[in-house]
Amino acid sequence: MADNQRRLHAVVQGRVQGVGFRYFVQERAHELQLAGLCRNLRSGDVEVIAEGEQGALEALLVALKHGPRMAHVENVHAVWSPAAGEFIGFRIAGTA
């Protein structure tokens, strides 16, 4: 794994369920060649775990702060760490 590979773990709060947010994240992640997953949380938030190059993850974080047109993002809590290399591709996972 390259040294510039990082992990972004983000929880997005606001009106982010039922507005296509997970599909928006998946599309952006594919465009940015990131691996990981996103899923709805029972709290009403969306969790995103993504791995890839730092610059691509930063671009994803910017996208998370805006979301799709129908979403209203109030807060994004982001935690950075080294990539674990556990993902192949990016997928939408079941609710946690």
Biopython code that builds the backbone (N, CA, C, O; Angstrom):
import numpy as np
from Bio.PDB.StructureBuilder import StructureBuilder

atoms = [
    (1, "MET", "N", (0.848, -1.178, 0.000)),
    (1, "MET", "CA", (0.000, 0.000, 0.000)),
    (1, "MET", "C", (0.894, 1.242, 0.000)),
    (1, "MET", "O", (1.873, 1.308, 0.743)),
    (2, "ALA", "N", (0.557, 2.205, -0.822)),
    (2, "ALA", "CA", (1.356, 3.426, -0.934)),
    (2, "ALA", "C", (1.263, 4.258, 0.343)),
    (2, "ALA", "O", (0.271, 4.208, 1.071)),
    (3, "ASP", "N", (2.321, 5.020, 0.592)),
    (3, "ASP", "CA", (2.371, 5.844, 1.802)),
    (3, "ASP", "C", (1.309, 6.932, 1.833)),
    (3, "ASP", "O", (0.929, 7.396, 2.908)),
    (4, "ASN", "N", (0.824, 7.346, 0.662)),
    (4, "ASN", "CA", (-0.142, 8.440, 0.633)),
    (4, "ASN", "C", (-1.583, 7.947, 0.777)),
    (4, "ASN", "O", (-2.520, 8.729, 0.613)),
    (5, "GLN", "N", (-1.768, 6.676, 1.079)),
    (5, "GLN", "CA", (-3.106, 6.124, 1.267)),
    (5, "GLN", "C", (-3.584, 6.425, 2.685)),
    (5, "GLN", "O", (-2.892, 6.144, 3.664)),
    (6, "ARG", "N", (-4.775, 6.998, 2.775)),
    (6, "ARG", "CA", (-5.344, 7.401, 4.064)),
    (6, "ARG", "C", (-6.766, 6.870, 4.171)),
    (6, "ARG", "O", (-7.337, 6.369, 3.203)),
    (7, "ARG", "N", (-7.320, 6.992, 5.366)),
    (7, "ARG", "CA", (-8.718, 6.628, 5.614)),
    (7, "ARG", "C", (-9.440, 7.839, 6.168)),
    (7, "ARG", "O", (-8.941, 8.529, 7.058)),
    (8, "LEU", "N", (-10.616, 8.085, 5.631)),
    (8, "LEU", "CA", (-11.518, 9.118, 6.131)),
    (8, "LEU", "C", (-12.748, 8.418, 6.684)),
    (8, "LEU", "O", (-13.418, 7.673, 5.969)),
    (9, "HIS", "N", (-13.045, 8.654, 7.956)),
    (9, "HIS", "CA", (-14.268, 8.143, 8.579)),
    (9, "HIS", "C", (-15.098, 9.370, 8.925)),
    (9, "HIS", "O", (-14.715, 10.162, 9.785)),
    (10, "ALA", "N", (-16.232, 9.525, 8.256)),
    (10, "ALA", "CA", (-17.054, 10.717, 8.445)),
    (10, "ALA", "C", (-18.479, 10.337, 8.808)),
    (10, "ALA", "O", (-19.022, 9.349, 8.313)),
    (11, "VAL", "N", (-19.070, 11.137, 9.680)),
    (11, "VAL", "CA", (-20.494, 11.023, 9.995)),
    (11, "VAL", "C", (-21.126, 12.347, 9.595)),
    (11, "VAL", "O", (-20.748, 13.413, 10.081)),
    (12, "VAL", "N", (-22.100, 12.249, 8.695)),
    (12, "VAL", "CA", (-22.751, 13.431, 8.139)),
    (12, "VAL", "C", (-24.118, 13.582, 8.792)),
    (12, "VAL", "O", (-24.926, 12.653, 8.794)),
    (13, "GLN", "N", (-24.366, 14.767, 9.349)),
    (13, "GLN", "CA", (-25.614, 15.037, 10.061)),
    (13, "GLN", "C", (-26.436, 16.075, 9.307)),
    (13, "GLN", "O", (-25.897, 16.929, 8.603)),
    (14, "GLY", "N", (-27.741, 15.983, 9.469)),
    (14, "GLY", "CA", (-28.663, 16.914, 8.825)),
    (14, "GLY", "C", (-29.760, 16.133, 8.125)),
    (14, "GLY", "O", (-30.081, 15.013, 8.524)),
    (15, "ARG", "N", (-30.341, 16.722, 7.074)),
    (15, "ARG", "CA", (-31.338, 16.005, 6.268)),
    (15, "ARG", "C", (-30.556, 15.247, 5.199)),
    (15, "ARG", "O", (-30.364, 15.733, 4.084)),
    (16, "VAL", "N", (-30.107, 14.039, 5.567)),
    (16, "VAL", "CA", (-29.221, 13.279, 4.691)),
    (16, "VAL", "C", (-29.744, 11.872, 4.382)),
    (16, "VAL", "O", (-29.079, 11.110, 3.680)),
    (17, "GLN", "N", (-30.913, 11.526, 4.893)),
    (17, "GLN", "CA", (-31.525, 10.248, 4.542)),
    (17, "GLN", "C", (-32.782, 10.516, 3.734)),
    (17, "GLN", "O", (-33.513, 11.470, 3.997)),
    (18, "GLY", "N", (-33.027, 9.657, 2.740)),
    (18, "GLY", "CA", (-34.200, 9.807, 1.888)),
    (18, "GLY", "C", (-34.048, 10.880, 0.828)),
    (18, "GLY", "O", (-35.035, 11.304, 0.227)),
    (19, "VAL", "N", (-32.820, 11.325, 0.591)),
    (19, "VAL", "CA", (-32.573, 12.393, -0.392)),
    (19, "VAL", "C", (-31.499, 11.986, -1.409)),
    (19, "VAL", "O", (-30.990, 12.837, -2.138)),
    (20, "GLY", "N", (-31.153, 10.708, -1.463)),
    (20, "GLY", "CA", (-30.148, 10.225, -2.402)),
    (20, "GLY", "C", (-28.714, 10.471, -1.977)),
    (20, "GLY", "O", (-27.804, 10.438, -2.805)),
    (21, "PHE", "N", (-28.507, 10.718, -0.690)),
    (21, "PHE", "CA", (-27.165, 11.063, -0.219)),
    (21, "PHE", "C", (-26.175, 9.924, -0.425)),
    (21, "PHE", "O", (-25.056, 10.159, -0.882)),
    (22, "ARG", "N", (-26.562, 8.699, -0.098)),
    (22, "ARG", "CA", (-25.629, 7.569, -0.231)),
    (22, "ARG", "C", (-25.243, 7.339, -1.690)),
    (22, "ARG", "O", (-24.091, 7.018, -1.982)),
    (23, "TYR", "N", (-26.192, 7.499, -2.602)),
    (23, "TYR", "CA", (-25.897, 7.324, -4.028)),
    (23, "TYR", "C", (-24.980, 8.439, -4.525)),
    (23, "TYR", "O", (-24.099, 8.210, -5.355)),
    (24, "PHE", "N", (-25.197, 9.636, -4.014)),
    (24, "PHE", "CA", (-24.325, 10.777, -4.310)),
    (24, "PHE", "C", (-22.896, 10.471, -3.856)),
    (24, "PHE", "O", (-21.942, 10.705, -4.600)),
    (25, "VAL", "N", (-22.750, 9.950, -2.637)),
    (25, "VAL", "CA", (-21.426, 9.626, -2.099)),
    (25, "VAL", "C", (-20.773, 8.528, -2.936)),
    (25, "VAL", "O", (-19.592, 8.617, -3.272)),
    (26, "GLN", "N", (-21.538, 7.501, -3.269)),
    (26, "GLN", "CA", (-20.992, 6.400, -4.059)),
    (26, "GLN", "C", (-20.496, 6.893, -5.420)),
    (26, "GLN", "O", (-19.424, 6.490, -5.871)),
    (27, "GLU", "N", (-21.258, 7.747, -6.064)),
    (27, "GLU", "CA", (-20.859, 8.289, -7.363)),
    (27, "GLU", "C", (-19.564, 9.096, -7.246)),
    (27, "GLU", "O", (-18.651, 8.934, -8.055)),
    (28, "ARG", "N", (-19.490, 9.965, -6.235)),
    (28, "ARG", "CA", (-18.274, 10.771, -6.040)),
    (28, "ARG", "C", (-17.077, 9.880, -5.733)),
    (28, "ARG", "O", (-15.982, 10.099, -6.253)),
    (29, "ALA", "N", (-17.290, 8.869, -4.882)),
    (29, "ALA", "CA", (-16.198, 7.958, -4.522)),
    (29, "ALA", "C", (-15.672, 7.224, -5.753)),
    (29, "ALA", "O", (-14.462, 7.059, -5.909)),
    (30, "HIS", "N", (-16.576, 6.783, -6.627)),
    (30, "HIS", "CA", (-16.136, 6.119, -7.855)),
    (30, "HIS", "C", (-15.355, 7.083, -8.736)),
    (30, "HIS", "O", (-14.315, 6.715, -9.283)),
    (31, "GLU", "N", (-15.841, 8.310, -8.879)),
    (31, "GLU", "CA", (-15.135, 9.314, -9.682)),
    (31, "GLU", "C", (-13.729, 9.564, -9.151)),
    (31, "GLU", "O", (-12.795, 9.780, -9.924)),
    (32, "LEU", "N", (-13.583, 9.534, -7.828)),
    (32, "LEU", "CA", (-12.308, 9.830, -7.174)),
    (32, "LEU", "C", (-11.451, 8.578, -6.947)),
    (32, "LEU", "O", (-10.368, 8.657, -6.367)),
    (33, "GLN", "N", (-11.944, 7.430, -7.407)),
    (33, "GLN", "CA", (-11.235, 6.153, -7.293)),
    (33, "GLN", "C", (-10.935, 5.790, -5.836)),
    (33, "GLN", "O", (-9.822, 5.392, -5.491)),
    (34, "LEU", "N", (-11.953, 5.940, -5.000)),
    (34, "LEU", "CA", (-11.834, 5.615, -3.583)),
    (34, "LEU", "C", (-12.503, 4.274, -3.297)),
    (34, "LEU", "O", (-13.409, 3.858, -4.019)),
    (35, "ALA", "N", (-12.060, 3.615, -2.262)),
    (35, "ALA", "CA", (-12.669, 2.372, -1.796)),
    (35, "ALA", "C", (-13.327, 2.643, -0.450)),
    (35, "ALA", "O", (-12.926, 3.553, 0.276)),
    (36, "GLY", "N", (-14.341, 1.845, -0.122)),
    (36, "GLY", "CA", (-14.981, 2.006, 1.175)),
    (36, "GLY", "C", (-16.465, 1.734, 1.118)),
    (36, "GLY", "O", (-16.943, 0.953, 0.297)),
    (37, "LEU", "N", (-17.192, 2.400, 2.015)),
    (37, "LEU", "CA", (-18.636, 2.205, 2.084)),
    (37, "LEU", "C", (-19.317, 3.426, 2.683)),
    (37, "LEU", "O", (-18.687, 4.267, 3.324)),
    (38, "CYS", "N", (-20.611, 3.495, 2.454)),
    (38, "CYS", "CA", (-21.446, 4.476, 3.151)),
    (38, "CYS", "C", (-22.729, 3.765, 3.550)),
    (38, "CYS", "O", (-23.166, 2.824, 2.888)),
    (39, "ARG", "N", (-23.327, 4.231, 4.644)),
    (39, "ARG", "CA", (-24.558, 3.602, 5.121)),
    (39, "ARG", "C", (-25.338, 4.571, 5.995)),
    (39, "ARG", "O", (-24.783, 5.483, 6.609)),
    (40, "ASN", "N", (-26.645, 4.339, 6.027)),
    (40, "ASN", "CA", (-27.498, 5.086, 6.936)),
    (40, "ASN", "C", (-27.274, 4.574, 8.355)),
    (40, "ASN", "O", (-27.014, 3.390, 8.572)),
    (41, "LEU", "N", (-27.380, 5.480, 9.302)),
    (41, "LEU", "CA", (-27.349, 5.116, 10.713)),
    (41, "LEU", "C", (-28.751, 5.300, 11.281)),
    (41, "LEU", "O", (-29.506, 6.151, 10.810)),
    (42, "ARG", "N", (-29.096, 4.526, 12.268)),
    (42, "ARG", "CA", (-30.432, 4.627, 12.874)),
    (42, "ARG", "C", (-30.692, 6.012, 13.462)),
    (42, "ARG", "O", (-31.844, 6.406, 13.641)),
    (43, "SER", "N", (-29.629, 6.748, 13.761)),
    (43, "SER", "CA", (-29.750, 8.099, 14.314)),
    (43, "SER", "C", (-30.262, 9.107, 13.290)),
    (43, "SER", "O", (-30.633, 10.224, 13.650)),
    (44, "GLY", "N", (-30.284, 8.713, 11.997)),
    (44, "GLY", "CA", (-30.671, 9.641, 10.940)),
    (44, "GLY", "C", (-29.476, 10.224, 10.209)),
    (44, "GLY", "O", (-29.639, 10.963, 9.238)),
    (45, "ASP", "N", (-28.279, 9.900, 10.666)),
    (45, "ASP", "CA", (-27.049, 10.370, 10.028)),
    (45, "ASP", "C", (-26.614, 9.383, 8.947)),
    (45, "ASP", "O", (-27.198, 8.309, 8.802)),
    (46, "VAL", "N", (-25.583, 9.758, 8.191)),
    (46, "VAL", "CA", (-24.961, 8.866, 7.215)),
    (46, "VAL", "C", (-23.489, 8.722, 7.583)),
    (46, "VAL", "O", (-22.799, 9.711, 7.825)),
    (47, "GLU", "N", (-23.021, 7.484, 7.622)),
    (47, "GLU", "CA", (-21.615, 7.191, 7.909)),
    (47, "GLU", "C", (-20.897, 6.895, 6.600)),
    (47, "GLU", "O", (-21.415, 6.177, 5.744)),
    (48, "VAL", "N", (-19.705, 7.452, 6.455)),
    (48, "VAL", "CA", (-18.878, 7.224, 5.273)),
    (48, "VAL", "C", (-17.493, 6.791, 5.741)),
    (48, "VAL", "O", (-16.867, 7.465, 6.559)),
    (49, "ILE", "N", (-17.025, 5.671, 5.222)),
    (49, "ILE", "CA", (-15.653, 5.220, 5.452)),
    (49, "ILE", "C", (-15.031, 5.070, 4.074)),
    (49, "ILE", "O", (-15.488, 4.265, 3.263)),
    (50, "ALA", "N", (-13.992, 5.843, 3.814)),
    (50, "ALA", "CA", (-13.362, 5.819, 2.493)),
    (50, "ALA", "C", (-11.852, 5.767, 2.641)),
    (50, "ALA", "O", (-11.279, 6.354, 3.558)),
    (51, "GLU", "N", (-11.218, 5.049, 1.715)),
    (51, "GLU", "CA", (-9.765, 4.957, 1.687)),
    (51, "GLU", "C", (-9.260, 5.288, 0.298)),
    (51, "GLU", "O", (-9.895, 4.968, -0.707)),
    (52, "GLY", "N", (-8.100, 5.937, 0.260)),
    (52, "GLY", "CA", (-7.486, 6.286, -1.014)),
    (52, "GLY", "C", (-6.458, 7.376, -0.815)),
    (52, "GLY", "O", (-5.970, 7.594, 0.294)),
    (53, "GLU", "N", (-6.133, 8.060, -1.900)),
    (53, "GLU", "CA", (-5.151, 9.132, -1.831)),
    (53, "GLU", "C", (-5.704, 10.321, -1.054)),
    (53, "GLU", "O", (-6.890, 10.641, -1.148)),
    (54, "GLN", "N", (-4.843, 10.965, -0.293)),
    (54, "GLN", "CA", (-5.234, 12.096, 0.563)),
    (54, "GLN", "C", (-6.022, 13.154, -0.212)),
    (54, "GLN", "O", (-7.074, 13.598, 0.246)),
    (55, "GLY", "N", (-5.522, 13.558, -1.378)),
    (55, "GLY", "CA", (-6.190, 14.599, -2.157)),
    (55, "GLY", "C", (-7.594, 14.210, -2.577)),
    (55, "GLY", "O", (-8.505, 15.038, -2.548)),
    (56, "ALA", "N", (-7.776, 12.952, -2.967)),
    (56, "ALA", "CA", (-9.100, 12.467, -3.363)),
    (56, "ALA", "C", (-10.041, 12.439, -2.164)),
    (56, "ALA", "O", (-11.219, 12.774, -2.288)),
    (57, "LEU", "N", (-9.528, 12.042, -1.013)),
    (57, "LEU", "CA", (-10.350, 12.030, 0.201)),
    (57, "LEU", "C", (-10.754, 13.443, 0.610)),
    (57, "LEU", "O", (-11.878, 13.661, 1.062)),
    (58, "GLU", "N", (-9.852, 14.393, 0.454)),
    (58, "GLU", "CA", (-10.183, 15.788, 0.761)),
    (58, "GLU", "C", (-11.273, 16.292, -0.174)),
    (58, "GLU", "O", (-12.155, 17.040, 0.249)),
    (59, "ALA", "N", (-11.222, 15.890, -1.447)),
    (59, "ALA", "CA", (-12.268, 16.269, -2.398)),
    (59, "ALA", "C", (-13.603, 15.641, -2.000)),
    (59, "ALA", "O", (-14.646, 16.285, -2.108)),
    (60, "LEU", "N", (-13.577, 14.389, -1.542)),
    (60, "LEU", "CA", (-14.805, 13.746, -1.074)),
    (60, "LEU", "C", (-15.360, 14.480, 0.135)),
    (60, "LEU", "O", (-16.571, 14.677, 0.235)),
    (61, "LEU", "N", (-14.497, 14.884, 1.049)),
    (61, "LEU", "CA", (-14.945, 15.603, 2.245)),
    (61, "LEU", "C", (-15.651, 16.903, 1.863)),
    (61, "LEU", "O", (-16.669, 17.250, 2.462)),
    (62, "VAL", "N", (-15.131, 17.615, 0.886)),
    (62, "VAL", "CA", (-15.797, 18.832, 0.403)),
    (62, "VAL", "C", (-17.183, 18.479, -0.131)),
    (62, "VAL", "O", (-18.153, 19.181, 0.152)),
    (63, "ALA", "N", (-17.280, 17.396, -0.900)),
    (63, "ALA", "CA", (-18.572, 16.970, -1.445)),
    (63, "ALA", "C", (-19.542, 16.592, -0.331)),
    (63, "ALA", "O", (-20.733, 16.891, -0.420)),
    (64, "LEU", "N", (-19.042, 15.938, 0.720)),
    (64, "LEU", "CA", (-19.907, 15.553, 1.839)),
    (64, "LEU", "C", (-20.507, 16.777, 2.520)),
    (64, "LEU", "O", (-21.643, 16.731, 2.992)),
    (65, "LYS", "N", (-19.762, 17.853, 2.572)),
    (65, "LYS", "CA", (-20.239, 19.069, 3.240)),
    (65, "LYS", "C", (-21.345, 19.760, 2.458)),
    (65, "LYS", "O", (-22.082, 20.575, 3.012)),
    (66, "HIS", "N", (-21.465, 19.439, 1.172)),
    (66, "HIS", "CA", (-22.513, 20.043, 0.336)),
    (66, "HIS", "C", (-23.657, 19.073, 0.080)),
    (66, "HIS", "O", (-24.825, 19.449, 0.179)),
    (67, "GLY", "N", (-23.331, 17.835, -0.245)),
    (67, "GLY", "CA", (-24.345, 16.827, -0.506)),
    (67, "GLY", "C", (-25.094, 17.079, -1.791)),
    (67, "GLY", "O", (-24.814, 18.047, -2.498)),
    (68, "PRO", "N", (-26.058, 16.207, -2.106)),
    (68, "PRO", "CA", (-26.893, 16.398, -3.291)),
    (68, "PRO", "C", (-27.888, 17.541, -3.068)),
    (68, "PRO", "O", (-28.035, 18.049, -1.956)),
    (69, "ARG", "N", (-28.543, 17.918, -4.115)),
    (69, "ARG", "CA", (-29.423, 19.093, -4.104)),
    (69, "ARG", "C", (-30.495, 19.052, -3.015)),
    (69, "ARG", "O", (-30.771, 20.078, -2.392)),
    (70, "MET", "N", (-31.098, 17.902, -2.774)),
    (70, "MET", "CA", (-32.209, 17.817, -1.818)),
    (70, "MET", "C", (-31.752, 17.672, -0.364)),
    (70, "MET", "O", (-32.570, 17.746, 0.553)),
    (71, "ALA", "N", (-30.472, 17.470, -0.155)),
    (71, "ALA", "CA", (-29.948, 17.302, 1.209)),
    (71, "ALA", "C", (-29.702, 18.654, 1.863)),
    (71, "ALA", "O", (-29.550, 19.675, 1.192)),
    (72, "HIS", "N", (-29.666, 18.631, 3.185)),
    (72, "HIS", "CA", (-29.253, 19.807, 3.959)),
    (72, "HIS", "C", (-28.271, 19.316, 5.016)),
    (72, "HIS", "O", (-28.665, 18.779, 6.051)),
    (73, "VAL", "N", (-26.980, 19.512, 4.734)),
    (73, "VAL", "CA", (-25.932, 19.050, 5.644)),
    (73, "VAL", "C", (-25.735, 20.085, 6.740)),
    (73, "VAL", "O", (-25.479, 21.257, 6.463)),
    (74, "GLU", "N", (-25.856, 19.645, 7.983)),
    (74, "GLU", "CA", (-25.654, 20.534, 9.131)),
    (74, "GLU", "C", (-24.250, 20.412, 9.705)),
    (74, "GLU", "O", (-23.681, 21.396, 10.177)),
    (75, "ASN", "N", (-23.687, 19.199, 9.665)),
    (75, "ASN", "CA", (-22.367, 18.987, 10.258)),
    (75, "ASN", "C", (-21.738, 17.738, 9.656)),
    (75, "ASN", "O", (-22.433, 16.776, 9.329)),
    (76, "VAL", "N", (-20.421, 17.764, 9.513)),
    (76, "VAL", "CA", (-19.663, 16.577, 9.113)),
    (76, "VAL", "C", (-18.552, 16.392, 10.135)),
    (76, "VAL", "O", (-17.672, 17.241, 10.273)),
    (77, "HIS", "N", (-18.602, 15.276, 10.849)),
    (77, "HIS", "CA", (-17.547, 14.945, 11.816)),
    (77, "HIS", "C", (-16.584, 13.991, 11.115)),
    (77, "HIS", "O", (-16.964, 12.872, 10.773)),
    (78, "ALA", "N", (-15.347, 14.420, 10.900)),
    (78, "ALA", "CA", (-14.375, 13.629, 10.146)),
    (78, "ALA", "C", (-13.192, 13.233, 11.017)),
    (78, "ALA", "O", (-12.684, 14.032, 11.804)),
    (79, "VAL", "N", (-12.766, 11.987, 10.863)),
    (79, "VAL", "CA", (-11.592, 11.465, 11.558)),
    (79, "VAL", "C", (-10.675, 10.843, 10.507)),
    (79, "VAL", "O", (-11.111, 10.040, 9.683)),
    (80, "TRP", "N", (-9.403, 11.224, 10.549)),
    (80, "TRP", "CA", (-8.405, 10.725, 9.603)),
    (80, "TRP", "C", (-7.530, 9.676, 10.274)),
    (80, "TRP", "O", (-7.216, 9.783, 11.459)),
    (81, "SER", "N", (-7.136, 8.655, 9.503)),
    (81, "SER", "CA", (-6.218, 7.631, 10.004)),
    (81, "SER", "C", (-5.520, 6.983, 8.810)),
    (81, "SER", "O", (-5.895, 7.229, 7.664)),
    (82, "PRO", "N", (-4.510, 6.160, 9.070)),
    (82, "PRO", "CA", (-3.870, 5.431, 7.972)),
    (82, "PRO", "C", (-4.868, 4.447, 7.355)),
    (82, "PRO", "O", (-5.734, 3.917, 8.053)),
    (83, "ALA", "N", (-4.746, 4.208, 6.065)),
    (83, "ALA", "CA", (-5.622, 3.248, 5.394)),
    (83, "ALA", "C", (-5.346, 1.844, 5.914)),
    (83, "ALA", "O", (-4.199, 1.487, 6.186)),
    (84, "ALA", "N", (-6.399, 1.055, 6.050)),
    (84, "ALA", "CA", (-6.267, -0.327, 6.504)),
    (84, "ALA", "C", (-6.229, -1.299, 5.324)),
    (84, "ALA", "O", (-5.817, -2.449, 5.478)),
    (85, "GLY", "N", (-6.655, -0.841, 4.152)),
    (85, "GLY", "CA", (-6.640, -1.690, 2.968)),
    (85, "GLY", "C", (-7.680, -2.791, 2.978)),
    (85, "GLY", "O", (-7.492, -3.821, 2.330)),
    (86, "GLU", "N", (-8.782, -2.595, 3.706)),
    (86, "GLU", "CA", (-9.783, -3.660, 3.840)),
    (86, "GLU", "C", (-10.880, -3.607, 2.784)),
    (86, "GLU", "O", (-11.716, -4.509, 2.738)),
    (87, "PHE", "N", (-10.906, -2.582, 1.932)),
    (87, "PHE", "CA", (-11.993, -2.422, 0.964)),
    (87, "PHE", "C", (-11.511, -2.633, -0.468)),
    (87, "PHE", "O", (-10.389, -2.279, -0.829)),
    (88, "ILE", "N", (-12.398, -3.221, -1.270)),
    (88, "ILE", "CA", (-12.210, -3.287, -2.711)),
    (88, "ILE", "C", (-13.446, -2.634, -3.305)),
    (88, "ILE", "O", (-14.552, -3.153, -3.158)),
    (89, "GLY", "N", (-13.273, -1.507, -3.971)),
    (89, "GLY", "CA", (-14.407, -0.779, -4.508)),
    (89, "GLY", "C", (-15.128, 0.009, -3.427)),
    (89, "GLY", "O", (-14.725, 0.013, -2.264)),
    (90, "PHE", "N", (-16.199, 0.671, -3.831)),
    (90, "PHE", "CA", (-16.992, 1.472, -2.895)),
    (90, "PHE", "C", (-18.434, 1.016, -3.002)),
    (90, "PHE", "O", (-18.971, 0.882, -4.101)),
    (91, "ARG", "N", (-19.060, 0.777, -1.858)),
    (91, "ARG", "CA", (-20.420, 0.238, -1.876)),
    (91, "ARG", "C", (-21.313, 0.939, -0.859)),
    (91, "ARG", "O", (-20.849, 1.597, 0.072)),
    (92, "ILE", "N", (-22.603, 0.770, -1.074)),
    (92, "ILE", "CA", (-23.599, 1.213, -0.109)),
    (92, "ILE", "C", (-23.925, 0.003, 0.758)),
    (92, "ILE", "O", (-24.318, -1.047, 0.251)),
    (93, "ALA", "N", (-23.760, 0.155, 2.055)),
    (93, "ALA", "CA", (-23.987, -0.945, 2.997)),
    (93, "ALA", "C", (-25.343, -0.783, 3.675)),
    (93, "ALA", "O", (-25.983, 0.263, 3.570)),
    (94, "GLY", "N", (-25.762, -1.820, 4.363)),
    (94, "GLY", "CA", (-27.016, -1.785, 5.097)),
    (94, "GLY", "C", (-26.947, -0.850, 6.294)),
    (94, "GLY", "O", (-25.867, -0.465, 6.742)),
    (95, "THR", "N", (-28.107, -0.495, 6.798)),
    (95, "THR", "CA", (-28.215, 0.408, 7.945)),
    (95, "THR", "C", (-27.528, -0.193, 9.162)),
    (95, "THR", "O", (-27.623, -1.391, 9.428)),
    (96, "ALA", "N", (-26.832, 0.673, 9.894)),
    (96, "ALA", "CA", (-26.137, 0.219, 11.110)),
    (96, "ALA", "C", (-26.765, 0.857, 12.331)),
    (96, "ALA", "O", (-26.326, 0.606, 13.453)),
]
sb = StructureBuilder()
sb.init_structure("model")
sb.init_model(0)
sb.init_chain("A")
sb.init_seg("    ")
for serial, (resi, resn, name, xyz) in enumerate(atoms, 1):
    if name == "N":
        sb.init_residue(resn, " ", resi, " ")
    sb.init_atom(name, np.array(xyz, "f"), 0.0, 1.0, " ", f" {name:<3s}", serial, name[0])
structure = sb.get_structure()
